[in-house]
């Protein structure tokens, strides 16, 4: 259940206001692409259009985390010279390796047996955060007002219920929500059209989906938690352009997920694990499963002797085409991961985000009539442009991936592989997921606790030292941004029935069970939060709601 901070613009507290034609919430690939495309089209059509983009990170790119193997197709369409704008050189994929892991050995799967969606020829390896920083600079050069460090916390509506903008969060509040000497009120940012590009499980996007019933008739959305480290490794162990994906160990056959290692740049390796958040076992810890992965000979062989230089985590939306909500509503639209544009079968989403942002921009420019926007026309245009695009065709071809994988690693892989290799996704059936991720978690009494090895400080590490590498910072004297709808539920339900799963699915040690006067209590270490939102998704009673803290806080990822 989302905490709905809807505000009628005429009843909102008096604040400073700024007005724009288009407001974009989120400085990821979707939001930046929409901003750039709007300005490109305005020039082509000799139109004036004011565009504002806000991002909650301290700088654009600070909260961006991706694998990242980038399919350049959508960026090439948007900006043919985009690679020249990025600070560091991107590495072209030279080799694919797909492994089925057992605890001490690995089997390499023949590339001929892999669906095209798992092959990476023509793709690039690099930092999506650096790409977004470069796109933000280019957007500013085109005339977009880009404001980093501003978190959108409330949605503004007019009397008819249409979205007319957002309010940014107040700064300088104490833990009780009272103004301090550092208090600065948020601003009302008003627009004729607001595009929400907050990324996976966006705080405001979640509210909009509920308010306008945008997910009616769709399959249940599902998510994965991606945990990633960047290592600098010895030159002789580096294979520039090598892309490794793995399935199997350390996860069991009923838990969706897989590992990755991408060799790129100056002897860098991005190594990580994605765990589907529809897992059943409350004792499972994605962070500790990732630490185990690095000890496998197929991964430790190139990590040993190296240095871990960065750490981060984020969730990714994975439901695909059948879980996409209605994309627009009066006064606004969802783009990128806020809507669910990611191809889980390809383990890629940035090209989907870029294309969705471009399509929304094109639909918007086609819907402007004498300086006003025809929302019905925009709704039709956005839907039609998407359904006629290569993005729709790509998502349609792999639409059954997640429902198949729900059947287990081996059966799911066999069904999906057969569908893709033999029928190219052209099956007469379309499957939908029927359970949300939090509904999949089972009670602890059905499982045995998992005993994870202690970190060795060489290949494996603990959460505190990992969070340190993410450059995460929050002002401790502000209101906690992790809201509990019922303060008793963490003990009476989560601890008693599920053995406090929040202490394990969180990859940053935010949630901790402590003893207070000989009674258990949930302690929330909000200053550790990486903004991954796994708690918002996986909490079995949906009692935890992630909201944005003060603007500019959270991780400041370097090279992610």
N, C-alpha and C positions, 0 to 999 in steps of 0.2 A: 504494500500500500504506500503510495507516494504521499509525502507531506505537501499538500497543495497550498502554495503561497500566492494564490490568485488575488489580485488587487484591481478594483475598479479605478481607472485613472483619475476620475473626478473625486474619488474618496481617498486617494492616496495621501500620505503626509506630504506637506509642502517641502519640496526639494528643488534644487537646481535641475533644469531640464535642457536637453539638447535634442534637436530634431534632425532626422535624416530621411532620405527616400528609402534606403534599405539599411537595416541593421543585421549584422551577422554575429552570432554568439558562438565563439570558438575559433581558435587559430590553428587548427589542424589542416590536413590536406583538403578536406571538403570545403571548409569555410574560406580558406585562402583562394582556392580555385574558383569558387563562386564570386568572390570579390574581384579577382583579376578578370574573369570572363565578363562580368557586368561592365567594367571599365572599357574592356576591348570593344564590346558591342556598342557602348555609348559613343565611342569615337567613330566606329563604322557607320552608325546611324545619325551622326551629328546631333546627339542628345546630351543634355546635362543630367547627371544623376549622382547624388551624394550617397556615399557608401561608408559606413562605419563598421569596423570589426573589433571586437573585444576578446581578450583571452585572459584567463585567470592566472596563468603562469607569470613568474617574474619577468620573463621575456618570451617571445614567441618561440616555441620549440622546447621550452624548459620541461613541459609535461608530456612530450611526445616520446613514446617508446614503441618500437616495432622491431621485428626480426633482425634486419630488414632486407629481404630480397624484394626488389621493386620491379614490378612490371611497368616499363616506361610508356606504354601505349597512350594512356590518357594524358600524361604530362607532355608527351610529344605532340599531341593534338592541340593542347592548350598553349604551350610555349616551346616551339621547336628548339630553342637555344637554352633550355632550362638547366642542362648539365653545366654550362659555362658559368652559371650564377652561383653554384654550390661551392662552399669554401674548400672542401676536401674532394679529391677525385674519387669517383665511384668505380668499383671493380666489376668488370663483366664476368658473368658466370662462365666457367670453363669446363666444369665437370659436376655431374649429379651422382650422388651415392645414396641409396635407400637401404637401410639396414633393419632386419628383424633381430632384436636383441634377446638373448637369454642371459642369465646372470653373469656368466663368465665367457660367453662367446657370442658371435654375431654371424648372421647369414646375409649376404648381399643379394638383394632382389634384382633380377635381370631388368634392365631398363625397358626392354621390349614388352615386358608384362605389366608395366606401369601405365595408368591412364595418362593422357596428355596433360591433365590438370596438375600432375605432380612433376612435370619436367620444366626446367628453368632456362633452357637455351634462349638467349637474347635478353635475359633479365640482368639486373644490376644489384650489387651488394653495397650497402653504405648506411649512413645515418639518416633516418627519416626526420629526426629533429633538425639536422643541419639543412635538409631540403626545405623544411617549413620555414626556417629562419630566412633562407634565401628568397622564398616566395613572398614572405612578409615585406622584405625590403623592396622587391619588385612591385608589390601592390601599393606601397607608399609612393613609389615613383610615378605610378599611374594616377595618384590622387586619392587613394583610399586612406581614410583616417584609421590608423591602427593603434589601439590602446592596449598594451599589456599590463598585467597586474590589476585587472578589473574583473571581479567575479559577478556574474549575473545570478541573483538570488531570488528574484520575484518576477512574475509575469504580469504585465499590465494589460487590462482588457477595457474596451469601451462598453457603453450601455447595451449594445447588441450582443456582447460576448465575444467580439472579434479581438484578436491580439493586436495591441498597438505599441508594444515595446517591452522593455524590461527595466527593472531597478537593479543597480549594482549594490553590493553589500556595504554596510556601514563598517568603518574602521575605528579602532580604538575603544572597543567595548570591554568591560571586565567580564569575569566568568558568569556573573549574574545577568549580563546583558545591559548593564548600566554604563553610560558614557564616562570615559576617563578624560584626563587633560589632553590626551592624544586623539580625542574623538573627531572623526570626519564623517559626515553623513554621506550615504550613497547618492547616486544621481538617477534621475529618470531619463532613460534613453528612448526616445519615441521614433517610430518609423511607420511608413505606409506598408512595409512588408518586413517581417523578421524571419530570418533563416536560422534555424537551430542546428549547430554543428558542434555539439559539446563532446562528441566521441561516445564510446560505449557506455550505456546505462546513464545517459545524461540526466542530471537532476531535474531540469525543466522539461526535457523531452519526455521523461517518465510521467510527469504531471499532465502534459498535453495528450499523451496517448490515452490516459485514463479519462480526462475531462471530455475529450471529443470522441471517445470510444473508437479510436483508430485501429485497434487490433481485433475488432469484431470479425469473427469468421476465419481468422488466421490461425496457423499452428502456433503452439507455444514457443516463445523465444528461448534460446539456449545460449550458454556462454562458455568460454574457456578462460582459465587464468594462465597467463604467460609470465614466466619468471626468466630473467635474462641477466647474464653477466658479459662484460667485455674483458678479454684477456689480451695482454701483449705477450707473445710467445717467441721462443728462439727461432731464428730465421730458418734453420734447417728443418723445423717441424711445420713450417707454414707452407700451404699450397694455395697460392692466390687464385681466387675464383672457385674454389671447391665448395659445394653445397652438400651437406650431410643431413639427412632426415632419418629418424629412427622411430620404430614402434616396438611395443612389447615391454620388456623389463626397463625400469623398475616397477611399472604399473601392472596390475593384474589384467586378465583378459576381459573383465567386465567394466574396466575403467578406461574411457576414451582419453587418448592423449598421445604425445610423442615428443621426442627430443630433436634438437637441431644444433648445427654448428656451421657457421658461415665464415670462410677465410677471406679476408679483404684487407685493403689499405696497407699500412706499414706494419706488417707482421701482427695484425689484429685478428682475433676470432670472436665472433658473437656466438655464445653458447647458451642454450636455454631449454626449457621444458614447458609445454602447454598441457594443462590438465583440464579436461572437460568438467565443468561444475555440476554436471548431472550425476556425479558419482554417489554411491550409496553408503560407503563406510565412513562413519563420523570420526574415526581415528586417523584417517588419511591426512597427511600434511603435505600439500604440494611443494612447499619449500624444501622439506627434508627429502622428498622423492627426487627433486632436482639435484640436491647434494649427492645423493646416491648415484644418479646418472653419471656424474662426472668421474666416478671411480671405475666405470666400465672401461676395459682396455681400449675400446674403439674411440673413447673420448679422452681418457687420461694420456694416451700416447702422444697427443699433440699439446696437452695442457701442462704436463710436468716440466718444471723449470721455468714456467711462465709466471706472470704477475697479473692478478685480478685488479682491474683499474676502474670498473664501474659496475653498478648493480641497480636493478629496478624491476618493477612488476606492474602489470596492468591486465585488466580483463579485455576480452575481445568477444564481439557478438558473433554468433555462429549459426543461427537458425536458417539463414539463407532465404531464398525467394518466398517460400511458403509461410515464413514468419514475418515478412515485411508488413508493417502497418500501412494504413492509408497515409500517403506522404504529405498531404497538405490539409489545411483547415483555414477558417476565416482569419486573414491577417498574417499567415505564416506557413512555414513548411519545415520538414525534417530532411536533413541531408547527411551523407556519410554514415558513420557508425551510430549516430543518434537515431537513425532510421533502421539500421541493420545491414548496410551495404558492405558485406565482407563475404568472400568466397572461401568457406572453411575447407572445401576440398582442395583448394590450391594453397591454403595457408597464407593467403594474401588479401589485403583490404585497401591498401593505399590507392591503387589504380581505380578501385570501385568508388572510393570516397571522392577522388578528383573528378571522375566522370559524373557522379551524381551532383556535385556542386556546379559543374559546367552546365548540365542539363537544366537545373533549377534556374540558373542565371538566364539561359536562353528562353525558358518559358516565361520568366518574369519580364524580360524586355519585350517579348511578343504580346504581353498583356497590359502594357501601359497605354492608357487612352487619355490624352489631354491632361497629363500630369497626375492622373489617378490610376489605380490598379484595379482591373476587373478580376476579382478573386475567383469567380466561376471559370473564367477563361484560363486563368493561371492553373487552376486545379486540373482542367482538361489538358492543357498544354504540357504540364509537367508529367502527367500520367502517360500521355501519348508519346512524348519524346523518350521517356524511359522504355516503354514497351517496344519502341522501334529501334532501340539502340543495341549495340554489341554487348553492353553491360547486361541487359535483360537476357539476351541469348546465352551469355556465359553462365549466368545464375540459373537459368532454366535447365541447362544441360546437367548441372550438378545438384539440382534441387532435392534429390532424395538422399544425399550423402549422410546427413546427420541422423535421419530416421533409420537408415541401414546400420550405422555404427552403434545405434542403441541396442542392436542385437548381439553385440560383442565383437571383439577384435577380429576373429577369424571369419565368422559368418558374415559380419558386416563388410569386411574387406573383400570377400569373395563376391558378394552380391553387387557391391558398388563397382568393383573391377570388371565384372561381367557386363554390367549395364553400360559402362563407358567404352570398353574395348569392342564389344559386339554391336551395341545399339547406339553408341555416341550420345547417350542420354535420351534418346527418342523412344521412351517407353510410354505406353498408354495409361500409366498410373502415376499419380502424384501423392506422396506420403506426407503426413504432418505429424509433428510431435504433439503429444497430448498432455505431457506433464511439464510443469516449470521445474527448474533446477532445484529449488528449495524443497519441492515436494518429493524429490528422489531420495533425499537423505533418510536413512533408516535408524531406528533406535540402537543405542550402543549395546544393548543386551544380546543382539544378534551377531556381534563381532568380538574378536579378541584385540586388545590394544596392540598397536604396532610399535616395536622397540627399534628406534632409529639409532644408527651409530653416532657416537660423539664426533664433532668436527675435529679434523686434524690440523687445521690452519694452513694446509698446503694446497689441497684440492677442495676441501669441504670447510664450510664456515658457519658461524651462528648468525642469527637475525640481527643483533645489535651492530656487529661489525659490517654487515651487509648494508643496513640502512645508512650507516655513516657514509658509505661510498655513493649513496644516491643524492647527497647534499640536501637532505630534507630538513626544513625548518618551519616551525609554527610558533607564533607568540603564545606562550602558555597561559597568559591571563585573559584570553578571549573565551567566549562561550564555546563549549565543545561542539564541534561540527558533526559528530556522530551521535545522532539522536535516537533515544530509546522511547518507543511509544508506551511501554510499560516497564518500569524499573525492576519489577519482580520477576519477569519472564526469564532473564538470563540464569537465575538460580532455580526457580520452580519448574521450568521446562527444559531449557537448554542443558543445564548441568545435570539435572536428575534423569533426564531421558536420553540425552545425546552426548553426555560427558563433555560439555562445553566445546563444541566444534569450532567456535570462533577463535579459540586459542590456537587452532591448528590451520584453518584455511587462510587466515590472515598471514601474508608473507612478510609482515613488518613488526610483529610482536605488539600490535596495538591492544589486543584484548588479553587480559590476564585475570585468573581467579586467585584472589588473595583471601587471607583469613583476617576478619575484623571482629574483635571481641568473640573469638572462637566460632564465628559464623562465616561461611563463604560469601564473597562479594565479587562482583565483576568490576575490575578496574580498567578504565579506558585510557590508554596512553596515546592520546590523539596527536601529540607532537611527532609521533613516529609515522603517521599515516602517509602512504605513497599515493593516495587517491586512486587506488586500483578498483575500488568498489566491490570487491569480492564479498564483503560483509552484507552489502545491500542486496546482493543476488542470492547468496547461499544460506543466509540465516533461516533456519527451518520454520520459524513462526513469522518471518518478515517483520520482526520487531525493531530491527536496526535500519535506520534510514540515513544514508550518506548525504550530507549537504556541504556546500562549498564553504570553506573557512575564509578568512580575510584574503583579499586579492593579493597575488604575488607570493603566496606561501605554498608549501608542499615541496616536492622534489625540484631540483634544478639539474636535470640530466645532462651529462656531458657526452656527446657523441652517440646517443641512443637513437 
